[in-house]
Amino acid sequence: MRVADLRTIRAVSLALLVAGCGGGGGDAPSNAIKIGAIFDLTGPTADVGVDYAAGVQGHVAHLNASGGIEGRPIELLFQDYAYEIAQAEQLYSQFVGEGAVAFMGWGTGDTEALRLRITEDEIPFSSASLSHVLGDAHESPYNFLVATSYSDQFRIVLRWIAEKHREEGRAGAPTVALMHNPSPFGLSPWVQGGESYAAELGVDVTLYEMPGGATDFTAEFTRIRQSGAEYVVFQNTSGPVSVALRAARRLNIDATFACLNWCANALLMRLAGDDAEGVIGAIPYAPLTSDAAGVAPIREYLTSIGESPEERTNAYTQGWWTFGVFAEGIRRTLAAGRPLTGANIKAALESIRELDTGGATVPLTFTDEDHRGSKGLRLFRVEGGAWTPHTDFVTAPR
């Protein structure tokens, strides 16, 4: 699949999403639970943003069809913010003003920019951004990370590289090229713990920025070849990484390639084809092709609305389960007879211990000291055009 095919997928998916988009909700029942959300449907991370948004919406529709949460329907207030921080801030204010008691965010830059306001407003907030600092309950008391942070993902991959290097009897320190999105999202795994852990392991890491909208990475891979890097780790979305992989294969770059969360998905294979073969993926959420029990309801829902699960990616799983965890916090609040306030939802989320997602993720735990619910994941490898488990669930180093 090439760029034209990706544009077609975006256009069709966007049309379906925008059909229900908006912040009005005039027909919603008076007892509806209002949840705010911003999605990237047309911006630079829309290649994965559309599926994530559909996953959140799908879970809302699935719950509402079953009576909502404790008998109350959910009203999702959302809009496309196109990855613009100013637009994110404006929509956050709008939806909180309309009564949203919790919020589903998206990007690293905008979520970090909103942290203080989220705390002041006491709005429980879960972002698709997995920036490590957002799970610090002291720094970000109303932010919750439902998936393994970028820093923990990177450290798991670095440890795997160090162990692989040693087991293969290679001389010297492992040399790694970290190719990253030109944004706080791209730098997050490095500046929030990755650099210090690489030094601790004795792994030599060099950063290479991937310019936005680039259609060729020959210059970057020429420098990577000259550096002698044996491993290339990507912190970017599937679109630009597929372009990079094609360039690397064309230039016969002899390296092991690994993707963190946002390029380790089915879309990478559709875009990169055979060039994705052998790529290692740090995947916190089970692909929709998985036989995990926690994926079965998603597959059943998609089939029920006439969609093929194979056409969606694990970004859909991530959106589904991110909302699902917040739904559990809301359910616990209502079941306890407590008012549905941000502070009460926060306390309910902090009561979650070893939440079983049916293998969609590792069991999730939150406390009032730690909002990083997941500390582990499985590494997968592309084999025969499919993500195949490469390890069991592994936990990030402390």
Secondary structure by P-SEA (a helix, b strand, c coil): ccaaaaaaaaaaaaaaaacccccccccccccbbbbbbccccccccccaaaaaaaaaaaaaaaaaaacccccbbbbbbcccccccaaaaaaaaaaaaaacccccccccaaaaaaaaaaaaaaccbbbbccccccccccccccccccccccaaaaaaaaaaaaaaaaaaacccccbbbbbbbcccccccccccccaaaaaaaacbbbbbbbbccccccaaaaaaaaaaacccbbbbcccaaaaaaaaaaaaaaccbbbbbbccccccaaaaaaccccccbbbbbccccccccccccaaaaaaaaaaaccccccccaaaaaaaaaaaaaaaaaaaaaaacccccaaaaaaaaaacccccccccccbbbbccccccccccbbbbbbcccccccccccccccc
